[in-house]
Amino acid sequence: MMKRARRSRILATLGPSSSTLARIRELFDAGADVFRLNFSHGSHADHAERLKLIRQVEAERGRPIGVLMDLQGPKLRVGRIAGGKVLLEAGQPFRLDLDPADGDATRAGLPHPEIFAALEAGTELLLDDGKLRLRVDSFGPDHAETTVLVGGPLSDRKGVNVPGVVLPISPLTAKDRADLAFGLEMGVDWVALSFVQRPEDIREARELIGDKAWIMAKLEKPAAIEHLDDIVALADGVMVARGDLGVELPPQQVPVLQRRIVRAARAAGRPVVVATQMLESMITAPVPTRAEASDVATAVYEGADAVMLSAESASGQYPVEAVAIMDRIIGEVEQDPAWRGELEASHTPAAATTPDAICCALRRVAGLLEPAATVAFTSSGFSALRASRERPVTPILALTPRQATARRLAIAWGVHPVPFDEVHDVVEMIEHATAAALREAVAQPGDTVVVIAGLPFGQQGSTNLLHVARVPGA
């Protein structure tokens, strides 16, 4: 099987620039561990074809590949503007209402009564990714009278953001529900949930998804940060979606929140992805800026499980080069002695539970004995994720009888998922663990490996065994 030496993973978005078998194969070989299907674009047929090609590459390379479907979520937009565009001047009054008539320099349609229902006097509305800013002076159930604070051109169907306000809407539109049903039928491994504002949004999605896929909460709304720990606890993973987060918050706050979210996810043992504009210039250039390289490196130093490419790999001119340079940046950081020091410094204490105690002990054992590898036997993925949470110095082989679990774990820090047959007793478990370590070339005869598992086998959340074994043959 093809194994990555680095610990942090790469999530690459597929699109027009990366939809052929040859290109997907190149992206994987360059370093992509998980592929993202963005359901804001493309047809169901497009995504089904891409998934089929991913599975073909997976079979060729003999390594589980994760697939994440990213739901579009609610898109709040103004209506049409007469002539296509108007110029708003700072200080002028401007009305937003439910009237479907074309807008002009004095008003525009806003076909979202849920926004009017959540407003307060003084609320600021952001239009066109924050380029225009309006202050609400008065409002009713069907309108808002505002003053333009920051003016500029306003065109048809530009987006609206309402920072600091929890909107009474579901994160799942009718389109999302149809896309979700299709994606689950296809067999995606992760579902990225957009427009998460509160823990109830995760529960709503869970009712539809069940155990068919893991849920990744996209943290792109400031309201979600107020419920950060609860959302992280309910989701299976989180994404720092810096695009919308950067629209609704001052830019200087985004790096601070990124660090906070990464730490919260690491503390809870949830995979965390840092996304948006990581190598943005590589959409049109063959190399990134130095600032972009530093941005990727910062996420790796913080201990993020994965970093993500969006348009760089989906529609850019240099998709393979973008993955390759991201792979090299991660590799360079992970060779820096300061990287391990920063991981240790940002490590959070384990919870007072048996699984956390076992994995905390794993971390100490790995630090003292310097084994060649950790082997985690896992059916649900729980044991491997708890081991990953500790950020041990050893690579983690996750032996699982479930292909779905192996694919889901492809995004987890330091985890090398290996589909494997069931084991029935501890003796068999140790034999399989040492044989797998040899076969995957993470250990040599005579090396030490640390094995963790849960007894009885196959019971989720039961990690309660740690065994130090020697690879036979020396």
Secondary structure, 3 states (H helix, E strand, C coil): CCCCCCCCEEEEEECCCCCCHHHHHHHHHHCCCEEEEECCCCCHHHHHHHHHHHHHHHHHHCCCCEEEEECCCCCCECCCEHHHEEEECCCCEEEEECCCCCECCCEEECCCHHHHHHCCCCCEEEECCCCEEEEEEEEECCEEEEEEEECEEEECCCEEECCCCCCCCCCCCHHHHHHHHHHHHHCCCEEEECCCCCHHHHHHHHHHHCCCCEEEEEECCHHHHCCHHHHHHHCCEEEEEHHHHHHHCCHHHHHHHHHHHHHHHHHHCCCEEEECCCCHHHHCCCCCCHHHHHHHHHHHHHCCCEEEECHHHHCCCCHHHHHHHHHHHHHHHHCCHHHHHHHHHCCCCCCCCHHHHHHHHHHHHHHHHCCCEEEEECCCCHHHHHHHHCCCCCCEEEEECCHHHHHHHHHCCCEEEEECCCCCCHHHHHHHHHHHHHHCCCCCCCCEEEEEEECCCCCCCCEEEEEEEECCCC
